[in-house]
Amino acid sequence: MSAPLRLMAVHAHPDDESSKGAATMARYVAEGVDVLVCTLTGGERGSILNPKMDRPDILENIGEVRRLEMERAREILGVGQRFMGFVDSGLPEDENEPLPEGCFALQPLEIAAAPLVAAVRSFRPHVILTYDDDGGYPHPDHIMTNRVSVEAFEAAGDPDRYPEAGEPWQPLKLYYQMGFTRERFEALHEAMNTRGMGSPYADWISRWEDRPEKWPVTTRVPCGEYFELRDQALLAHATQVDPDGFWFVCPRELQEEIWPTEDYHLARSLVDTTLPETDLFAGIHAAEISPACH
């Protein structure tokens, strides 16, 4: 039997895997792909964003609560998951506010990347998903996640780098998450207005010039039938996701009709592929697939 394809998604905090690329992962799991989420921090400094969970007992144990939420989301999506062991940096209210000592975003790059390089060499993914160099949005942990992911992609195959991290393995493709594009939100905005629902996106779209899109979408993965699993995984992160909030304003059925893909930018590729793509594994052939290490 041939070894399965393997996909690694690298995220900053618990819940990021459910808000960015979750339906893609669920689809590939259903198709027999081995999927691993690497979560770089524990989300210890995350705010409680669901008013129903804003209680002293939750706040006092937020790190453990978020780990339990991550485990539930992992089960829903059918993926593997590993924490990389760093501490959440928090999101400063002021750009001049110093980050907490010892947090993930302040780690030297080689220290921050070492656990991920080891995970890449152990899991041996063919494809890695991460954020763009602006982090998707300018959270210091998201920006650092991009840096660490690029470092791991480029270093994991080099036996002279991170020699203590295991046998070298070179991933073949690196993608940036592109879920929050103007094109997508304009399409959903128009569809909701056309159907008389009213849209919550008008103000966001009007200020889009503040969010320049420098990475074009190269790859759209059809996965609308897995949006329900995505939403279940999101709701598992009860401290972070308000069931009456932003994520669920646009009806899922409308999303499946109007925009049934999750979208990506192909940032690195060591295989030949033709753009645009509909498959993260486009160009990866059976000869390039070998079993994972154990």
C-alpha positions as CSV (number, residue, x, y, z in Angstrom):
1,M,0.0,0.0,0.0
2,S,1.2,3.5,-0.8
3,A,1.9,5.9,2.1
4,P,-0.7,8.6,2.6
5,L,-0.2,12.2,1.7
6,R,0.6,14.4,4.7
7,L,-0.5,18.0,5.4
8,M,0.8,20.1,8.3
9,A,-1.0,23.3,9.4
10,V,1.0,25.7,11.6
11,H,-1.0,28.0,13.9
12,A,-0.3,30.5,16.6
13,H,-3.0,29.7,19.1
14,P,-5.7,27.2,19.9
15,D,-8.8,28.2,17.8
16,D,-6.7,29.5,14.8
17,E,-6.9,26.1,13.2
18,S,-10.7,26.2,13.3
19,S,-11.0,29.7,11.8
20,K,-8.4,29.3,9.1
21,G,-8.5,26.3,6.8
22,A,-10.6,23.9,9.0
23,A,-12.9,22.8,6.2
24,T,-9.8,22.1,4.0
25,M,-8.3,19.9,6.7
26,A,-11.6,18.1,7.2
27,R,-11.9,17.4,3.5
28,Y,-8.4,16.0,3.2
29,V,-8.9,13.9,6.3
30,A,-12.0,12.4,4.7
31,E,-9.9,11.6,1.6
32,G,-7.3,9.7,3.6
33,V,-4.7,12.4,4.0
34,D,-2.8,12.5,7.3
35,V,-3.2,16.0,8.8
36,L,-1.3,17.5,11.7
37,V,-1.9,20.8,13.4
38,C,1.1,22.4,15.1
39,T,0.0,25.0,17.7
40,L,2.9,27.2,18.6
41,T,1.5,28.7,21.9
42,G,-1.1,27.7,24.5
43,G,-3.2,30.9,24.1
44,E,-2.6,31.7,27.7
45,R,-3.0,35.5,27.2
46,G,-6.0,35.3,24.9
47,S,-9.1,37.4,25.9
48,I,-12.4,35.7,26.6
49,L,-14.4,36.7,23.5
50,N,-17.6,34.9,24.4
51,P,-19.6,36.8,27.1
52,K,-21.2,33.5,28.2
53,M,-17.7,32.2,29.2
54,D,-16.5,35.4,30.9
55,R,-16.3,34.0,34.4
56,P,-13.6,34.1,37.1
57,D,-13.2,30.3,37.1
58,I,-12.5,30.3,33.3
59,L,-10.1,33.2,33.5
60,E,-8.1,31.7,36.3
61,N,-7.6,28.5,34.3
62,I,-7.6,29.9,30.7
63,G,-4.5,27.9,29.6
64,E,-6.0,24.5,30.6
65,V,-9.4,25.5,29.3
66,R,-8.0,26.3,25.9
67,R,-6.1,23.0,25.8
68,L,-9.3,21.2,26.4
69,E,-11.1,23.2,23.7
70,M,-8.3,22.4,21.3
71,E,-8.7,18.7,22.0
72,R,-12.4,18.8,21.3
73,A,-11.8,20.8,18.0
74,R,-9.1,18.3,17.0
75,E,-11.6,15.4,17.5
76,I,-14.2,17.1,15.4
77,L,-11.9,17.8,12.5
78,G,-10.2,14.4,12.7
79,V,-6.7,15.8,12.8
80,G,-3.6,15.2,14.9
81,Q,-2.4,18.1,17.0
82,R,0.8,19.0,18.9
83,F,1.6,22.0,21.0
84,M,5.1,23.4,20.4
85,G,5.5,24.7,23.9
86,F,5.7,28.5,23.7
87,V,3.8,31.1,25.7
88,D,1.2,33.4,24.1
89,S,2.5,36.9,23.6
90,G,-0.9,38.6,23.9
91,L,-2.1,41.4,21.7
92,P,-0.9,44.8,22.9
93,E,-3.5,47.5,23.0
94,D,-0.8,50.1,22.1
95,E,1.8,49.4,19.4
96,N,4.4,50.9,21.8
97,E,3.5,48.5,24.6
98,P,6.3,46.1,25.3
99,L,5.6,42.4,24.9
100,P,5.9,40.1,28.0
101,E,9.3,38.8,28.8
102,G,9.8,35.2,27.5
103,C,6.8,35.2,25.2
104,F,6.8,33.4,21.8
105,A,7.2,36.6,19.7
106,L,10.4,37.6,21.5
107,Q,12.2,34.3,21.0
108,P,15.3,34.2,18.8
109,L,14.2,32.6,15.5
110,E,16.3,29.5,15.8
111,I,14.9,28.8,19.3
112,A,11.3,29.5,18.1
113,A,11.7,27.3,15.0
114,A,13.5,24.3,16.6
115,P,10.4,22.5,17.8
116,L,8.6,23.0,14.5
117,V,11.7,21.7,12.5
118,A,11.6,18.6,14.7
119,A,7.9,18.2,14.1
120,V,8.4,18.5,10.3
121,R,11.2,15.9,10.4
122,S,9.0,13.6,12.4
123,F,5.7,14.0,10.6
124,R,7.3,14.5,7.2
125,P,4.6,16.6,5.6
126,H,4.4,17.1,1.8
127,V,2.5,20.4,2.3
128,I,2.6,23.1,5.0
129,L,0.0,25.7,5.6
130,T,0.7,28.9,7.6
131,Y,0.1,32.7,7.6
132,D,1.6,35.3,5.3
133,D,4.4,37.6,6.5
134,D,1.9,40.1,8.0
135,G,0.4,37.2,10.0
136,G,-3.0,37.5,8.3
137,Y,-3.5,40.3,10.8
138,P,-0.7,42.0,12.8
139,H,-0.7,39.9,16.0
140,P,2.9,39.4,17.1
141,D,2.4,35.6,17.4
142,H,0.9,35.4,13.9
143,I,3.8,37.3,12.4
144,M,6.3,35.1,14.3
145,T,4.4,32.0,13.1
146,N,5.1,33.0,9.5
147,R,8.8,33.4,10.2
148,V,9.0,30.1,12.1
149,S,7.1,28.3,9.4
150,V,9.3,29.6,6.5
151,E,12.4,28.8,8.6
152,A,11.2,25.2,9.1
153,F,10.3,24.8,5.5
154,E,13.7,25.9,4.3
155,A,15.8,24.3,7.1
156,A,14.1,20.9,7.7
157,G,15.7,19.3,4.6
158,D,19.2,20.5,5.4
159,P,21.2,18.1,7.5
160,D,23.6,20.8,8.5
161,R,20.8,22.9,10.2
162,Y,19.2,21.9,13.5
163,P,21.2,18.6,13.6
164,E,19.6,17.7,16.9
165,A,16.0,17.8,15.4
166,G,16.0,14.4,13.7
167,E,16.6,13.1,10.2
168,P,16.1,15.7,7.4
169,W,12.9,16.0,5.5
170,Q,12.1,18.5,2.8
171,P,8.4,19.6,2.4
172,L,7.4,20.2,-1.2
173,K,4.9,23.1,-0.9
174,L,4.3,26.0,1.4
175,Y,1.0,27.9,1.4
176,Y,-0.3,31.1,3.0
177,Q,-3.8,31.2,4.4
178,M,-5.9,33.7,2.3
179,G,-9.4,33.3,3.9
180,F,-9.9,37.1,4.5
181,T,-9.9,38.5,1.0
182,R,-11.9,41.5,-0.2
183,E,-13.2,39.5,-3.1
184,R,-14.8,36.9,-0.8
185,F,-16.4,39.3,1.6
186,E,-17.7,41.5,-1.3
187,A,-19.4,38.4,-2.8
188,L,-21.0,37.4,0.6
189,H,-22.0,41.0,1.2
190,E,-23.7,41.3,-2.2
191,A,-25.5,37.9,-1.7
192,M,-26.8,38.8,1.7
193,N,-28.1,42.2,0.5
194,T,-29.7,40.7,-2.6
195,R,-31.6,38.2,-0.4
196,G,-32.8,41.0,1.9
197,M,-30.8,39.7,4.9
198,G,-28.7,42.8,5.4
199,S,-24.9,42.5,5.6
200,P,-22.5,43.1,8.5
201,Y,-19.6,43.6,6.1
202,A,-20.2,47.0,4.7
203,D,-18.0,49.0,7.1
204,W,-15.2,46.4,6.9
205,I,-15.3,46.6,3.1
206,S,-15.3,50.4,3.1
207,R,-12.1,50.4,5.1
208,W,-10.3,47.7,3.0
209,E,-7.7,50.1,1.9
210,D,-6.2,49.7,5.4
211,R,-5.7,46.0,4.6
212,P,-3.7,45.8,1.4
213,E,-3.6,42.3,-0.2
214,K,-0.1,41.7,-1.5
215,W,-0.4,38.0,-2.0
216,P,-2.7,36.8,-4.8
217,V,-4.9,33.8,-4.3
218,T,-3.4,30.9,-6.4
219,T,-5.3,28.0,-5.0
220,R,-9.0,27.5,-4.2
221,V,-9.8,24.2,-2.4
222,P,-13.5,23.2,-2.8
223,C,-14.7,22.2,0.7
224,G,-18.2,23.7,1.2
225,E,-19.6,20.4,2.3
226,Y,-17.2,20.5,5.3
227,F,-18.2,24.0,6.5
228,E,-20.5,22.4,9.1
229,L,-17.6,20.6,10.6
230,R,-15.6,23.8,10.5
231,D,-18.4,25.6,12.5
232,Q,-18.5,22.8,15.0
233,A,-14.8,23.0,15.5
234,L,-15.1,26.8,16.0
235,L,-17.8,26.4,18.6
236,A,-15.6,24.0,20.5
237,H,-13.4,27.0,21.3
238,A,-16.1,28.4,23.5
239,T,-13.9,31.0,25.2
240,Q,-12.9,32.5,21.8
241,V,-16.0,32.2,19.7
242,D,-19.4,33.7,20.5
243,P,-22.1,31.6,18.9
244,D,-24.1,34.8,18.4
245,G,-21.2,36.7,16.9
246,F,-19.4,37.5,13.7
247,W,-18.4,34.0,12.6
248,F,-22.1,32.9,12.2
249,V,-23.8,36.1,10.8
250,C,-23.7,34.8,7.2
251,P,-25.7,31.6,6.9
252,R,-23.7,28.6,6.2
253,E,-25.9,27.5,3.3
254,L,-25.2,30.8,1.7
255,Q,-21.5,30.5,2.1
256,E,-21.6,27.0,0.6
257,E,-23.5,28.5,-2.4
258,I,-21.5,31.7,-3.0
259,W,-18.0,30.8,-1.8
260,P,-17.6,27.1,-1.3
261,T,-13.8,27.2,-1.2
262,E,-11.0,28.0,1.2
263,D,-8.3,30.0,-0.5
264,Y,-4.5,30.0,-0.4
265,H,-1.3,31.6,-1.9
266,L,1.4,29.2,-3.0
267,A,4.5,30.7,-1.4
268,R,7.0,28.0,-2.1
269,S,7.0,25.0,-4.4
270,L,9.6,22.4,-5.2
271,V,7.3,20.6,-7.7
272,D,5.9,21.7,-11.0
273,T,2.3,22.8,-10.8
274,T,-0.1,24.9,-12.9
275,L,-1.9,27.9,-11.5
276,P,-4.6,28.4,-10.5
277,E,-4.9,25.2,-8.4
278,T,-7.8,23.4,-6.8
279,D,-5.7,21.0,-4.8
280,L,-2.9,21.6,-2.3
281,F,-1.2,18.5,-3.5
282,A,-1.2,19.4,-7.2
283,G,2.1,18.4,-8.7
284,I,3.1,16.0,-5.9
285,H,3.4,12.5,-7.4
286,A,3.5,9.1,-6.0
287,A,7.3,8.8,-6.4
288,E,7.8,11.7,-4.0
289,I,5.7,10.1,-1.2
290,S,7.4,8.1,1.5
291,P,6.2,6.9,5.0
292,A,6.5,9.2,8.0
293,C,9.0,8.5,10.7
294,H,7.9,7.0,14.0
